[in-house]
């Protein structure tokens, strides 16, 4: 995993990253990537080769992001 900008992970659940993920802020350098698990049973699975740029993810149960996805802030 390569982190090029702010990454905030909060909450009591689990977050799992696949190989070769790229995590950074949005194109303007303003919004960090934030992943929040709202419950102890929450689980976020991020596939291999995923790019997250300024993305906010909130999870109460389960979120699975497939391999080679690009998810960006879309203001």
Secondary structure, DSSP 8 states (H G I E B T S, - for coil): -EE-S-EEEEESSEEEE-TT-EEE--TTS---EEEEE-STT-EEEE-TT-EEES-EEEESSEEEE-TT-EEE---
